[in-house]
Amino acid sequence: MSRRNANLIKTPEQIVQARVAAQLAADVLTMIAPHVKPGVTTGYLDKLCNDYIVNVQQAIPANVGYGGFPATVCSSVNHVVCHGIPSDTQVLKNGDIINIDVAVIKDGWHGDTSRMYYVGEPSKPTRKLVETTYAAMWAGIRAVKPKATLGDVGFAIQTVAEKAGYSVVLDYCGHGIGQVYHEDPQVTHYGRPGQGMVLKPGMLFTIEPMINAGKAATKELSDGWTVETRDKSLSAQWEHMVYVTETGFEVLTLAPGETGAKANIPNALPAGVEAPPSAA
């Protein structure tokens, strides 16, 4: 996906607009949660998300047509690392994991977030990978503050993942976001303390680590989008939009009740998160 330079520092007025788009994106992921279950197709989930964004939120699905992408969400199942294309023939089965990545545009501003869902009951090793990836993302988020560096963020993520015996995907990264979908800075999920761009209040970017149970190597399929682990090991990803404040950070894409605690997502819902009544 393309990037171009943009204003790295957002004004308080601009952040107000970014918050709206970010919360709409987060709301899509809460809405879809109860629909993620064995027997449904990723194409069906994609249609539900599109209908919700267009008809309920009165927003624009940012992924549709972006760089030629043909769907509303990226749906990455099991060993797919990212950019999976939803399909009416891909049926979810018990024990699968899926990352759903959504982006919306509201009044010219982008909201972008993703999360993991369990399909039915996951195995213990699968649950460990998903929960460790969540913890790694939050370790990176908590490293965000003025005068810290992107190297500090990446190092925090890498430390959690590698301590658990996993590998960090090197080929894809987080990104700045605002009125442009993908802009500077590039936010890698590995690094060294004190190195890289120095963070300043007003910066807005995604932190979205992709963690593999096996080796870090990936490959892009012939469709030009879907990325898999080369060794077919499971991969997990979580993504939040993070704003650098005067004293630390603000996460703009929190789910209802989300506090950054240990992930626990039976029936496709993380700890403290309840599906809205209308989605049941």
Buried (B, 14 or more C-beta within 10 A) or exposed (E): EEBEEBBBEBEEEBBEBBBBBBBBBBBBBBBBBBBBBEEBBBBBBBBBBBEBBBEEBEBBBBBBEBEEBEBBBBBBBBBBBBBBBBBEEBBBEEBBBBBBBBBBBBEEBBBBBBBBBBBBEBEEEBBBBBBBBBBBBBBBBEBBBBEBBBBBBBBBBBBBBBEBEBBBBEEBBBBBBBBBBBBBBBBBBBBEBEEBBBBEBBBBBBBBBBBBBBEBBBEBEEEEBBBBBBBEBBBBBBBBBBBBBEEBBBBBBBBEEBEBEEBBBEEBBBBEBEBEEEBE
